[in-house]
């Protein structure tokens, strides 16, 4: 799945490895975009953060909807 996502969702997409642990110490994969050099607590950065969210969050939502059934099936079977 992850190998296709950067092609359709941008080269800044990160993650895709099983380096994270979820509930019950189960390995899980993550995908994310990173915005560097901002601070959530600095109002001067808020416009940049909001613009980033507006651009990137729909891309991650598209990725979720594309694989929603597979994700839900794996949750049920775990």
DANORHU-V486521 format. One record per helix or strand. SS is the DSSP state (h for helix, s for strand). FROM is the first residue (numbers start at 0). TO is the last residue. If there is no record, write none. Layout:
BEGIN
[[SS:FROM:TO] [SS:FROM:TO]]
END
This chain:
BEGIN
[[h:1:8] [s:13:14] [s:19:20] [h:22:24] [s:26:27] [s:30:31] [h:42:75]]
END
